Amino acid sequence: MTQKTKITVAYGDGIGPEIMNATLRILDAAGAQIEKEVIEIGEKLYLKGVKTGIEPSAWDSLRKTKVFLKAPITTPQGGGYTSLNVTTRKMLGLYANVRPCQSYHPFVVTKHPTMDLVIIRENEEDLYAGIEHQQTNEVVQCLKLISRPGCEKIIRYAFEYARAYGRNKVTCLTKDNIMKLTDGLFHKVFDQIGEEYPDLEKEHWIIDIGSALLADEPERFGVIVTLNLYGDIISDIAAQIAGSVGMGGSANIGDACAMFEAIHGSAPTIAGKGIANPSGLLHGAIMMLVHIGQADVAAKIHNAWLCTVEAGIHTGDIYKEKVSKKKVGTEEFADAIIERLGGTPHLFKTVSYLSAPRPIYSREEATQTKAKKELVGVDVFLDWDEGTANDLGRAVEQIRTETLKLSMISNRGARVYPDGLPETFCTDHWRCRYVSEGGKPITHDAIIELLTKMRQAGYDFVQTENLCTFNGKPGYSMGQGE
Ligand code: NAD
């Protein structure tokens, strides 16, 4: 007999306890070898004043078992509560969000009866770093941070996932025609790592047309890998067009820990009525079983679930007069699955799982080599509202050091000095780019000297960004029109 694997379980809020009970009953009946540790999370803690929705002691259980099966929770509106999901992902390093989106035609209404894809979303970086600042009266900013190790981890995971689950195509979605450095890095790493997977078909689409294709012809995709924000948006689009937001499961995978859950929320309006569909959480639990090496139990449950759905035994949310045979509640639905354990579906394809792709990342093996970095200039951002771009340009041109002189000014990215256009709308947020003659390396002291002179001249600098080259190539974007 397989040794029992310890897992941490949270029953959550709203329909959480009902669907968790049903899910655990099915897992037990199928012979899952798990030992549960229960932790409290969610609304009760938020209302007690725990802003994160999780007690510090719960982390001990999560760090010990490293596997978290989580029911949905209710986040009270207002009150500055932080998202438990975002906290858990960051704290436990869960860098890959895996969301299979499949249609279950004809039982769940969809325009895409053969859709069957998996979205693998980067979970830790991008605009979700949550680094935001108000810099001037008119301008706020959010930092988009993308790292090479972050890209390597998620992209390798996507290729490994495709191989492990017999999917022959991996599609990368970015916006690297605009964000050449950040999204460009993601795309470049996709191309580099993709070379190690000659057996898999690879493609890249710009996110806008890629999303349009996803909404129109989802059948053309197998595995999609993308950055955090795009992944967030397209995984909801995909779940919606599959017709099964209430049925999808989601896995959040890291090197050490993993969290499994349903896509949907705590559905407070139907809580306690015994009518919720436990399928989303069950699919999360199936992914968990594959992850902890109990792929056979996972397949047994998945096939029993398919048998139940094709037998027309449906919870109210998917019940349809003409296709369904029996409307059941949460517990009865779980019983129907338990009865069918060991069965194989007739209409749907039988599911089999081999093993979960193990996230593999090691900094030592990373493809990154340390580039030669040289400081060649600085962008100084000013909060200024005393005139036109030409007024500012003529004034700050006079401020220079032995090595640094003004090359241009931009406003919200567009060059406005020299030779700006009067039509360009300007805010109170100006970027003054100072560069060295001929791109020669400069010192940090030159930047400090420049800033001192700007301060003495009465300018309010709100941010500086060093301009560096890496192996001689600029590590910064040009101003639009520069
Ligand atoms: P929701 O997913 O809870 O509900 C959306 C709709 O789908 C509702 O009509 C609901 O009744 C229905 N529904 C959802 N799951 C169902 C199921 N298993 N069976 C049958 N019907 C189901 O989304 P919401 O109403 O926007 O959010 C409610 C609460 O859930 C909020 O507090 C929100 O913050 C939270 N939430 C939590 C998570 C999570 O914990 N991972 C995710 C999303 C939302």
Residues whose N, C-alpha, C, O or C-beta is under 5 A from the ligand:
A	BS01	NAD	A71 P72 I73 T74 T75 G246 A262 I263 H264 G265 S266 A267 P268 I270 I275 A276 N277 P278 D317
